[in-house]
Amino acid sequence: MNILQLKSSSKSNFLEKCKIINWEVICILFLFFLIGCAVLYSASGGDFNLLVKNHIIKFIFSSIVFIFILFINYKFIKSLSLYFYLLSIASLIFLIFFGIESAGSKRWISFSLFSIQPSEFAKIFLVLAIAKYYSEVSYIKNSSVIKSIFPISLILVPFFLIVNQPDLGTSLLLVANGISVIIVSGISIWLIVIGLIALLSVIPITWNFLHTYQQNRILTFLNPENDPLGGGYHIAQSKIAIGSGGFTGKGYMQGSQSQLEFIPEIHTDFVFSIFSEEFGFLGSVVIILLHLYLFFYGMKSSFYANNEFDKLVIFGLTINYFLYFLINVSMVVGLVPVVGVPLPIISYGGSSMLAIVISFALIQKINLNTHPN
C-alpha cells in the first residue's frame, strides 16, 4: 500500500469515526455551556469579565481534553485505570498538607494559573478502578462476600479523605456512585440487603461525627421555616425565585431575586433558580428533558457495551453525571439538604465541568470502540 492509499484509508477511517460519534450529545453539552454563559452574565449583573470570561476559558480547555481522549488508544486508558485511581488518592492526601483552605475546608490544589478540586475526578477514577476489578475477577461467584471486599475498600479510602476536607456532599455522592456500580456488577441480592441494613444501623452513629454546620443543614432541610433568615434562607429565596418565574419567566436579566442578589451562591449551587425565574417553568422543563436525554443515552450505551468493563464504566459515569443534576435540582427546590453540588456545565466551576466533559468523552470513546470500522 503506497502513501496515497494510506492517507486515503486514514481519512476514510476518521470520517467513519465522526459518523459514529453522537453529535446530539455534543450539541447538548455545548448548549449547556451557552446557557451557563447567559445565566452567569445575568448573575454578574451584565459584567462579562466577572464570571463569563473564565467560564469560556474553562470550557475551551475541557473541549480540548474531550478531543484528546477521543484520540487516545482505548486499551491504554483501560490499562491505567487503577493507576488513575491511585493518582486521585495521592492528590486527596496532598490536600491534607498543601491544599488551599477556604471557609474552613481544604478542597483545592492551587497551580500558578488555575486550581483543581481532586474530589471531582476521584469519582471518575473510582468508577474506572471498580470496573477494572470486576472485569478481571469474573471467576469469583457474585454471592461471595470476598468479591465485594476490595471494591468497598476502593470506595472507603477516598470517602474518608473527602469527608476529612470536610466535604460531606461530595463524599456521599462518591459512595452512592461506587455502590451503584457494585450493584450493577451482579452482586447477590442478599448482600445488597445486608449492606442496606448495615448502612441504616450506622446512621445514628454517623450523626455524632458530623460538623455542626452539617447537622444544621440537615435540620434546616427537615424544617426550613424554623430559621428563615439563617440556615433556611438559601432554600426560601430559591423557592421564591423559581415560583415567581411562572410559566414563561420574567425575562432575561429581569429576575428580582437574582438581580437584587437575594439568592446566595447564585453562580454555583443556585444557577437553576436564576434560570427558572428568568425563563419560567417552560425553560426549566427544557433543561430537565435535555438532562434526561443524556441520562438515557448513557444507560443505552451501557446496555449495548461489548464487555463487563465497558458496561460498568459507562453506567458509573452516567450515574455520576445524573447525580450532579438530580441533587442540584432537588437541592434548589428543597427536596434535599444544600450540599454544594453544581449543575453540570451550567454552573461556574472548572473542575466539575472538566469532570463531566471527561465522563462523556470516555463514554463516546467506548462507543467508538464498540463499533469499530
C-alpha positions in Angstrom: 0.0 0.0 0.0 1.5 3.3 -1.0 1.4 6.7 0.9 -1.6 8.0 -1.0 -3.6 4.9 -0.2 -2.6 5.1 3.5 -3.7 8.7 3.6 -7.0 7.9 1.9 -7.6 5.0 4.3 -6.8 7.2 7.3 -9.1 9.9 6.1 -11.9 7.4 5.5 -11.5 5.9 8.9 -11.6 9.3 10.5 -14.8 10.2 8.7 -16.4 6.9 9.7 -15.5 7.6 13.3 -17.1 11.0 13.1 -20.3 9.4 11.9 -20.4 7.1 14.9 -19.9 10.0 17.4 -23.2 11.1 18.9 -23.3 14.7 17.8 -26.6 15.3 19.6 -24.8 14.7 22.9 -22.0 17.1 22.0 -24.6 19.7 20.9 -26.5 19.4 24.2 -23.2 19.8 26.2 -22.4 22.9 24.1 -26.0 24.2 24.7 -25.5 23.8 28.4 -22.3 25.8 28.1 -24.1 28.6 26.3 -26.9 28.6 28.9 -24.3 28.7 31.6 -22.7 31.8 29.9 -26.1 33.5 29.7 -27.0 32.7 33.3 -23.6 33.8 34.7 -23.8 37.0 32.7 -27.1 37.7 34.3 -25.8 36.7 37.8 -22.9 39.1 37.5 -25.1 42.0 36.6 -24.0 42.2 32.9 -20.3 42.0 33.7 -18.6 39.8 31.1 -15.2 39.7 32.8 -16.5 38.7 36.3 -17.6 35.1 35.5 -18.3 34.5 31.8 -14.8 35.0 30.6 -13.4 32.3 32.9 -16.3 30.1 32.1 -15.5 30.2 28.4 -11.8 29.6 29.0 -12.6 26.5 31.2 -15.0 25.2 28.5 -12.4 25.6 25.8 -9.8 23.7 27.8 -12.4 21.0 28.6 -13.2 20.7 24.9 -9.5 20.2 24.1 -9.4 17.4 26.7 -12.5 15.8 25.2 -10.9 15.7 21.7 -7.6 14.4 23.2 -9.4 11.5 24.9 -11.1 10.5 21.6 -7.7 10.1 20.0 -6.0 8.1 22.9 -5.7 4.4 22.4 -8.6 2.8 24.3 -6.6 -0.1 25.6 -4.1 2.4 27.1 -6.9 4.1 29.1 -8.2 0.7 30.3 -4.7 -0.5 31.4 -4.1 2.6 33.5 -7.5 2.5 35.4 -6.0 1.5 38.7 -3.1 4.0 38.3 -5.6 6.8 37.8 -7.3 5.8 41.0 -4.0 5.8 42.9 -3.2 9.2 41.5 -6.6 10.6 42.7 -5.9 9.1 46.2 -2.4 10.8 46.2 -4.0 14.1 45.3 -6.5 13.8 48.1 -3.7 13.1 50.6 -1.7 16.0 49.1 -4.7 18.3 50.0 -4.3 17.5 53.7 -0.9 19.1 53.8 -0.8 21.6 50.9 -4.5 22.3 50.0 -5.9 25.7 49.9 -8.1 26.4 52.9 -11.3 28.2 52.2 -14.3 28.6 54.6 -12.8 26.0 56.9 -12.2 23.3 54.3 -9.3 22.2 52.1 -10.7 21.1 48.7 -8.4 22.8 46.2 -4.9 22.4 44.9 -3.5 25.6 43.5 -1.2 25.9 40.5 0.2 29.1 39.1 -2.7 29.7 36.6 -5.5 27.6 37.9 -6.8 25.4 40.8 -8.4 22.0 40.7 -10.7 20.1 43.0 -9.4 16.5 43.2 -12.6 15.1 44.6 -14.4 15.7 41.4 -12.0 13.5 39.5 -11.8 10.9 42.2 -15.4 9.9 41.4 -14.4 9.2 37.8 -11.3 7.3 38.6 -13.2 5.3 41.3 -15.6 4.0 38.5 -12.6 3.0 36.3 -10.9 1.2 39.2 -14.1 -0.8 40.2 -14.9 -1.6 36.6 -11.3 -2.8 36.1 -11.5 -5.1 39.2 -14.8 -6.7 38.2 -13.7 -7.3 34.7 -10.8 -9.3 35.9 -12.4 -11.4 38.8 -15.3 -12.9 36.9 -14.2 -16.3 38.2 -15.4 -15.4 41.7 -19.1 -16.0 42.4 -21.2 -12.9 42.8 -22.7 -14.4 46.0 -19.2 -14.4 47.6 -18.6 -11.7 50.2 -14.9 -11.8 49.4 -15.7 -10.4 45.9 -17.1 -7.2 47.4 -14.4 -6.5 49.9 -11.9 -4.9 47.5 -14.3 -2.6 45.7 -15.8 -1.5 49.0 -12.3 -0.6 50.2 -11.8 1.3 47.0 -14.8 3.4 47.9 -14.0 3.9 51.6 -10.5 5.3 51.1 -11.5 8.4 49.1 -14.7 8.7 51.1 -12.8 9.3 54.4 -10.3 11.6 52.7 -13.0 13.7 51.2 -15.1 13.8 54.4 -11.9 15.0 56.2 -11.7 18.1 54.0 -14.7 18.4 55.1 -17.0 17.8 52.1 -19.9 15.6 53.1 -21.9 16.2 49.9 -19.2 15.0 47.5 -18.2 12.1 49.7 -21.8 10.8 49.8 -22.1 11.1 46.1 -18.9 9.2 45.6 -20.3 6.4 47.9 -23.6 6.3 46.1 -21.9 6.2 42.7 -19.5 3.4 43.8 -22.2 1.3 45.3 -24.4 1.6 42.2 -21.5 0.2 40.1 -21.1 -2.7 42.6 -24.8 -3.5 42.4 -24.9 -3.5 38.6 -21.9 -5.8 38.6 -24.3 -8.6 39.5 -23.8 -8.8 43.3 -26.1 -11.1 45.2 -29.4 -9.6 46.3 -28.8 -10.9 49.8 -25.5 -8.9 50.1 -27.4 -5.8 49.0 -30.0 -6.3 51.7 -27.3 -6.9 54.3 -25.5 -3.8 53.2 -28.6 -1.6 53.4 -29.3 -2.9 56.9 -25.7 -2.1 58.0 -25.9 1.4 56.4 -29.2 2.2 58.2 -27.7 1.0 61.5 -24.7 3.3 61.4 -26.7 6.5 60.6 -27.3 7.4 64.3 -23.6 6.9 65.0 -22.6 8.9 61.9 -24.7 11.9 63.2 -22.3 12.4 66.1 -19.3 12.7 63.8 -20.9 15.4 61.6 -19.7 19.0 61.9 -22.2 21.4 63.5 -22.9 23.2 60.2 -23.6 19.8 58.5 -26.1 18.9 61.2 -27.7 22.3 60.9 -28.1 21.8 57.1 -30.0 18.6 57.7 -32.1 20.1 60.4 -32.9 23.1 58.2 -33.8 20.8 55.4 -36.3 19.0 57.6 -37.8 22.3 58.8 -36.5 25.4 57.0 -39.2 27.6 58.4 -37.5 27.4 61.8 -34.7 29.6 60.6 -35.8 31.6 57.6 -33.2 34.3 58.0 -30.4 31.9 58.8 -29.9 28.3 57.6 -33.3 28.3 55.8 -32.6 31.5 53.9 -31.0 29.8 50.8 -33.9 27.5 50.2 -36.6 30.1 50.9 -35.1 32.6 48.4 -34.6 29.8 45.9 -38.2 28.7 46.1 -39.4 32.3 45.7 -37.3 32.7 42.6 -38.5 29.5 41.0 -42.1 30.1 41.9 -42.1 33.8 40.8 -40.9 32.8 37.3 -44.4 31.5 36.4 -44.8 29.6 33.1 -42.6 31.6 30.8 -40.5 33.6 33.2 -39.8 37.2 34.0 -37.5 37.7 31.1 -33.7 37.6 30.7 -31.9 39.6 33.4 -35.3 40.7 34.8 -35.4 38.4 37.8 -35.7 40.3 41.0 -34.3 37.6 43.3 -31.1 37.3 41.2 -30.6 40.9 40.2 -31.1 42.1 43.7 -28.8 39.3 45.0 -31.3 37.7 47.4 -30.1 34.3 46.3 -26.7 33.3 47.8 -24.2 31.4 45.6 -26.1 32.2 42.5 -23.2 31.4 40.2 -22.7 27.8 41.5 -25.3 26.0 43.6 -28.3 28.0 42.6 -28.0 28.7 38.9 -31.1 26.7 38.2 -33.1 29.1 40.4 -31.9 32.1 38.3 -32.7 30.3 35.1 -36.2 29.3 36.4 -37.0 32.8 37.5 -36.0 34.3 34.1 -37.3 31.6 31.8 -40.0 30.1 33.8 -41.5 26.6 34.0 -41.2 26.1 30.3 -37.4 26.8 30.3 -36.9 24.6 33.3 -38.7 21.7 31.6 -36.4 22.0 28.6 -33.3 21.9 30.8 -34.7 18.8 32.6 -35.6 17.0 29.4 -32.1 17.6 28.0 -30.5 16.2 31.1 -32.8 13.1 30.9 -31.8 12.6 27.3 -28.1 12.4 28.3 -29.0 10.0 31.1 -30.9 7.6 28.8 -28.2 7.9 26.2 -25.7 6.7 28.9 -27.9 3.9 30.0 -28.5 2.7 26.5 -24.7 2.8 25.8 -24.1 0.8 28.9 -26.7 -1.8 27.8 -25.1 -2.3 24.4 -21.5 -2.3 25.7 -19.2 -5.2 24.5 -17.9 -6.3 27.8 -18.1 -6.0 31.6 -15.6 -3.2 31.9 -17.2 -1.0 29.3 -20.7 -1.7 30.8 -19.7 -0.7 34.3 -17.6 2.3 33.2 -20.5 3.8 31.2 -23.0 3.0 33.9 -20.9 4.5 36.6 -20.1 7.7 34.7 -23.7 8.2 33.7 -24.9 7.8 37.3 -22.2 10.2 38.5 -23.4 12.8 36.0 -27.1 12.2 36.7 -26.5 12.6 40.5 -25.0 16.0 39.8 -28.2 17.0 38.0 -30.6 15.3 40.3 -29.1 16.5 43.6 -28.7 20.1 42.3 -32.3 20.5 41.2 -33.6 18.7 44.2 -31.5 20.9 46.4 -32.7 24.2 45.0 -36.4 23.2 45.3 -35.9 22.0 48.9 -36.2 18.2 48.4 -32.7 17.5 49.8 -30.3 19.5 52.0 -28.0 22.1 50.5 -24.8 20.1 49.9 -22.9 22.3 47.3 -23.4 20.2 44.2 -23.2 22.2 40.9 -25.5 21.9 37.9 -23.4 20.2 35.2 -21.7 22.5 32.7 -24.1 25.4 33.5 -22.7 26.2 37.0 -19.5 28.1 37.4 -16.7 25.8 38.2 -13.8 24.4 36.2 -13.3 21.1 38.0 -16.9 19.9 37.8 -17.1 21.0 34.2 -14.0 19.1 33.2 -15.1 16.0 35.1 -18.4 15.9 33.3 -16.7 16.5 29.9 -14.2 13.7 30.6 -17.1 11.4 31.5 -18.9 11.9 28.2 -15.6 11.7 26.3 -14.9 8.3 27.8 -18.5 7.2 27.0 -18.0 8.3 23.4 -14.7 6.6 23.3 -16.1 3.3 24.4 -18.9 3.6 21.9 -16.4 4.2 19.2 -14.6 1.0 20.3 -17.9 -0.9 20.4 -18.5 -0.1 16.8 -15.0 -0.3 15.1 -14.7 0.3 11.4 
